Amino acid sequence: MGVRRGWKRRLALWAVAGFAALAGPMREPPGAVACAAAVGSALFLLLFALGIRQLLKQRRPAGFPPGPRGLPFIGNICSLAASAELPHVYMRKQSQVYGEIFSLDLGGISAVVLNGYDVVKECLVHQSEIFADRPCLPLFMKMTKMGGLLNARYGRGWVDHRRLAVNSFRYFGYGQKSFESKILEETKFFIDVIETYKGRPFDFKQLITNAVSNITNLIIFGERFTYEDTDFQHMIELFSENVELAASASVFLYNAFPWIGILPFGKHQQLFRNAAVVYDFLSRLIEKASINRKPQSPQHFVDSYLDEMDQGKNDPLSTFSKENLIFSVGELIIAGTETTTNVLRWAILLMALYPNIQGEDSFDDLR
């Protein structure tokens, strides 16, 4: 019995010794433990400082327009995303509480919202130069590098591009009586397609978008695109989708926290993929439109832009480039298409709801 107990005791001692031998090498040296603790403390202090900085950014400056209180870090983005209504409806309701000029916190980005004809006119017409600039938002930097027309910073580049666009549209017929025949011609194509449905219901949106865009295309490319051109229709669909995506909560978050761009998912990534497809298609359209180009004898906007590029080759400050041409063409198409299309869709809806306004007398009143 004593031998058996002694044997068990020696076995227990050997087990403890073996465990100690195995566990000994796994222990961290004191220096490594201190280093890890220092790194962890530094990381915590960095995150804490960034958090405080973000919270300070979200404080409304003195004299800033009032607005709804937001959550820490994300501000009013959650309210916009969680609202069962569309963003413009949410903002209209906020204007009923805070007035026609109020502010929103978009994750540390202070945005002022104007809601009302008079205040918008005062801002965009009477004080247009003061409000002509664009903020350097991460979305704009990623999409157009702050180039082109719509997202360009106020300066020589914006002035030169705007001047070229305005002059080109006027020179090639926009607003002139002679251009009316081209609009009427497109209207005929539009009506011919409608008649093919023979009274069956269909969605007007794509058809109207194509028709309106073709008026702009005549000035930009010197040609129209048929309603059967699926490639062009797909580009317009991606344009429209990106307009909606740009107002999504995911994109607001990207503007507030650009580092989320490393994530392979999210609506902002879909927006970037759409833009890449659109820019590639526009590049091919520009190449096609410039095949028969005669320098200094422009036939459309693309020719005029390429002439400006030639003239600015030796000017280091010139902003005319192939990349900015692609951005400008895309922005002219969407700016001239999306708004007019929506106006016409509303007009058709109102005429369908109130058939009495379709009479000849009503059109005489409009004249």
Buried (B, 14 or more C-beta within 10 A) or exposed (E): EEEEEEEEEEEEEEEEEEEEEEEEEEEEEEEEEEEEEEEEEEEEEEEEEEEEEBEEBBEEEEEEBEBBEBEEBBBBBBBBBEBEEEBEEBBBBBBEEBBBBBBBBBBBBBBEBBBEEEBEEBBEEEEEEEBBEBEEBBBBBBBBEBBBBBBBBEEEBBEBBBEBBEEBBEBBBBEEEEBEEBEEEBEEBBEEBEEEEEEEEEEBBBBBBBBBBBBBBBBBBBEBBEBEEEEBBEBBBBBBBBEEBBEBBBBBBBBBBBEBBEEEEBBBBBBBEBBEEBBEBBBEBBEEBBEEBEEEEBBBBBBBBBBBBEEBEEEEEBBBBEEBBBBBBBBBBBBBBBEBBBEBBEEEEEEEEEEEBEEEEEEEEEE
